[in-house]
Amino acid sequence: MKKRVFLGIIFIALVSIMALKQLMAVKAIDAGELCTTWCIPSTGDDCTLHAGDSNGTYTIICHDKLWP
């Protein structure tokens, strides 16, 4: 009985640690900063940021309105 309780506490602790790691991994994405970093800055640029997968990757597409 004591062994089951101990294993249950260990399991709950591991799940809690994994949940905390996942919460801390989430970051706010500043689309404007990413676009100015990766797109060529000019007055005619249009940058779109597409959400990525669970690994934190994002797709940035730069469109130059002067060159359709």
PyMOL commands that place a pseudoatom at each C-alpha (Angstrom):
pseudoatom trace, name=CA, resn=MET, resi=1, chain=A, elem=C, hetatm=0, pos=[0.000, 0.000, 0.000]
pseudoatom trace, name=CA, resn=LYS, resi=2, chain=A, elem=C, hetatm=0, pos=[2.790, 2.417, 0.901]
pseudoatom trace, name=CA, resn=LYS, resi=3, chain=A, elem=C, hetatm=0, pos=[4.561, 1.587, -2.348]
pseudoatom trace, name=CA, resn=ARG, resi=4, chain=A, elem=C, hetatm=0, pos=[1.472, 2.516, -4.407]
pseudoatom trace, name=CA, resn=VAL, resi=5, chain=A, elem=C, hetatm=0, pos=[1.071, 5.811, -2.576]
pseudoatom trace, name=CA, resn=PHE, resi=6, chain=A, elem=C, hetatm=0, pos=[4.744, 6.607, -3.090]
pseudoatom trace, name=CA, resn=LEU, resi=7, chain=A, elem=C, hetatm=0, pos=[4.564, 5.753, -6.806]
pseudoatom trace, name=CA, resn=GLY, resi=8, chain=A, elem=C, hetatm=0, pos=[1.400, 7.848, -7.123]
pseudoatom trace, name=CA, resn=ILE, resi=9, chain=A, elem=C, hetatm=0, pos=[3.134, 10.854, -5.577]
pseudoatom trace, name=CA, resn=ILE, resi=10, chain=A, elem=C, hetatm=0, pos=[6.120, 10.406, -7.907]
pseudoatom trace, name=CA, resn=PHE, resi=11, chain=A, elem=C, hetatm=0, pos=[3.795, 10.180, -10.926]
pseudoatom trace, name=CA, resn=ILE, resi=12, chain=A, elem=C, hetatm=0, pos=[1.889, 13.328, -9.946]
pseudoatom trace, name=CA, resn=ALA, resi=13, chain=A, elem=C, hetatm=0, pos=[5.169, 15.185, -9.378]
pseudoatom trace, name=CA, resn=LEU, resi=14, chain=A, elem=C, hetatm=0, pos=[6.461, 14.194, -12.828]
pseudoatom trace, name=CA, resn=VAL, resi=15, chain=A, elem=C, hetatm=0, pos=[3.235, 15.271, -14.527]
pseudoatom trace, name=CA, resn=SER, resi=16, chain=A, elem=C, hetatm=0, pos=[3.325, 18.591, -12.661]
pseudoatom trace, name=CA, resn=ILE, resi=17, chain=A, elem=C, hetatm=0, pos=[6.932, 19.248, -13.679]
pseudoatom trace, name=CA, resn=MET, resi=18, chain=A, elem=C, hetatm=0, pos=[6.142, 18.446, -17.317]
pseudoatom trace, name=CA, resn=ALA, resi=19, chain=A, elem=C, hetatm=0, pos=[3.139, 20.798, -17.255]
pseudoatom trace, name=CA, resn=LEU, resi=20, chain=A, elem=C, hetatm=0, pos=[5.238, 23.610, -15.759]
pseudoatom trace, name=CA, resn=LYS, resi=21, chain=A, elem=C, hetatm=0, pos=[7.919, 23.137, -18.417]
pseudoatom trace, name=CA, resn=GLN, resi=22, chain=A, elem=C, hetatm=0, pos=[5.282, 23.379, -21.141]
pseudoatom trace, name=CA, resn=LEU, resi=23, chain=A, elem=C, hetatm=0, pos=[3.842, 26.571, -19.649]
pseudoatom trace, name=CA, resn=MET, resi=24, chain=A, elem=C, hetatm=0, pos=[7.275, 28.175, -19.371]
pseudoatom trace, name=CA, resn=ALA, resi=25, chain=A, elem=C, hetatm=0, pos=[8.095, 27.268, -22.988]
pseudoatom trace, name=CA, resn=VAL, resi=26, chain=A, elem=C, hetatm=0, pos=[5.219, 29.386, -24.330]
pseudoatom trace, name=CA, resn=LYS, resi=27, chain=A, elem=C, hetatm=0, pos=[6.484, 32.817, -25.342]
pseudoatom trace, name=CA, resn=ALA, resi=28, chain=A, elem=C, hetatm=0, pos=[4.752, 35.842, -26.753]
pseudoatom trace, name=CA, resn=ILE, resi=29, chain=A, elem=C, hetatm=0, pos=[5.537, 36.308, -30.436]
pseudoatom trace, name=CA, resn=ASP, resi=30, chain=A, elem=C, hetatm=0, pos=[6.117, 39.856, -31.645]
pseudoatom trace, name=CA, resn=ALA, resi=31, chain=A, elem=C, hetatm=0, pos=[5.162, 39.657, -35.321]
pseudoatom trace, name=CA, resn=GLY, resi=32, chain=A, elem=C, hetatm=0, pos=[6.418, 43.171, -36.039]
pseudoatom trace, name=CA, resn=GLU, resi=33, chain=A, elem=C, hetatm=0, pos=[9.866, 42.433, -34.653]
pseudoatom trace, name=CA, resn=LEU, resi=34, chain=A, elem=C, hetatm=0, pos=[10.143, 39.152, -36.547]
pseudoatom trace, name=CA, resn=CYS, resi=35, chain=A, elem=C, hetatm=0, pos=[9.064, 40.800, -39.794]
pseudoatom trace, name=CA, resn=THR, resi=36, chain=A, elem=C, hetatm=0, pos=[11.550, 43.661, -39.480]
pseudoatom trace, name=CA, resn=THR, resi=37, chain=A, elem=C, hetatm=0, pos=[14.287, 41.148, -38.674]
pseudoatom trace, name=CA, resn=TRP, resi=38, chain=A, elem=C, hetatm=0, pos=[13.639, 38.769, -41.569]
pseudoatom trace, name=CA, resn=CYS, resi=39, chain=A, elem=C, hetatm=0, pos=[11.995, 40.932, -44.263]
pseudoatom trace, name=CA, resn=ILE, resi=40, chain=A, elem=C, hetatm=0, pos=[13.831, 43.613, -46.226]
pseudoatom trace, name=CA, resn=PRO, resi=41, chain=A, elem=C, hetatm=0, pos=[12.682, 46.881, -44.653]
pseudoatom trace, name=CA, resn=SER, resi=42, chain=A, elem=C, hetatm=0, pos=[11.082, 49.330, -47.044]
pseudoatom trace, name=CA, resn=THR, resi=43, chain=A, elem=C, hetatm=0, pos=[7.890, 51.331, -47.193]
pseudoatom trace, name=CA, resn=GLY, resi=44, chain=A, elem=C, hetatm=0, pos=[6.259, 48.872, -49.622]
pseudoatom trace, name=CA, resn=ASP, resi=45, chain=A, elem=C, hetatm=0, pos=[6.794, 45.660, -47.654]
pseudoatom trace, name=CA, resn=ASP, resi=46, chain=A, elem=C, hetatm=0, pos=[3.957, 43.525, -46.412]
pseudoatom trace, name=CA, resn=CYS, resi=47, chain=A, elem=C, hetatm=0, pos=[4.977, 40.779, -44.017]
pseudoatom trace, name=CA, resn=THR, resi=48, chain=A, elem=C, hetatm=0, pos=[2.757, 37.961, -42.774]
pseudoatom trace, name=CA, resn=LEU, resi=49, chain=A, elem=C, hetatm=0, pos=[3.553, 35.651, -39.886]
pseudoatom trace, name=CA, resn=HIS, resi=50, chain=A, elem=C, hetatm=0, pos=[1.995, 32.194, -39.981]
pseudoatom trace, name=CA, resn=ALA, resi=51, chain=A, elem=C, hetatm=0, pos=[1.732, 30.168, -36.798]
pseudoatom trace, name=CA, resn=GLY, resi=52, chain=A, elem=C, hetatm=0, pos=[3.956, 27.149, -36.671]
pseudoatom trace, name=CA, resn=ASP, resi=53, chain=A, elem=C, hetatm=0, pos=[3.906, 23.756, -35.081]
pseudoatom trace, name=CA, resn=SER, resi=54, chain=A, elem=C, hetatm=0, pos=[4.301, 22.736, -31.462]
pseudoatom trace, name=CA, resn=ASN, resi=55, chain=A, elem=C, hetatm=0, pos=[8.097, 22.958, -31.753]
pseudoatom trace, name=CA, resn=GLY, resi=56, chain=A, elem=C, hetatm=0, pos=[7.935, 26.748, -31.942]
pseudoatom trace, name=CA, resn=THR, resi=57, chain=A, elem=C, hetatm=0, pos=[8.691, 27.168, -35.634]
pseudoatom trace, name=CA, resn=TYR, resi=58, chain=A, elem=C, hetatm=0, pos=[7.003, 29.938, -37.593]
pseudoatom trace, name=CA, resn=THR, resi=59, chain=A, elem=C, hetatm=0, pos=[6.710, 30.799, -41.268]
pseudoatom trace, name=CA, resn=ILE, resi=60, chain=A, elem=C, hetatm=0, pos=[7.357, 34.393, -42.275]
pseudoatom trace, name=CA, resn=ILE, resi=61, chain=A, elem=C, hetatm=0, pos=[6.322, 35.439, -45.779]
pseudoatom trace, name=CA, resn=CYS, resi=62, chain=A, elem=C, hetatm=0, pos=[7.528, 38.764, -47.160]
pseudoatom trace, name=CA, resn=HIS, resi=63, chain=A, elem=C, hetatm=0, pos=[5.595, 40.414, -49.975]
pseudoatom trace, name=CA, resn=ASP, resi=64, chain=A, elem=C, hetatm=0, pos=[6.873, 43.507, -51.697]
pseudoatom trace, name=CA, resn=LYS, resi=65, chain=A, elem=C, hetatm=0, pos=[3.840, 45.460, -52.840]
pseudoatom trace, name=CA, resn=LEU, resi=66, chain=A, elem=C, hetatm=0, pos=[5.951, 47.279, -55.430]
pseudoatom trace, name=CA, resn=TRP, resi=67, chain=A, elem=C, hetatm=0, pos=[6.802, 43.954, -57.116]
pseudoatom trace, name=CA, resn=PRO, resi=68, chain=A, elem=C, hetatm=0, pos=[3.636, 41.799, -57.228]
for i in range(1, 68): cmd.bond("trace and resi %d" % i, "trace and resi %d" % (i + 1))
show_as sticks, trace
zoom trace
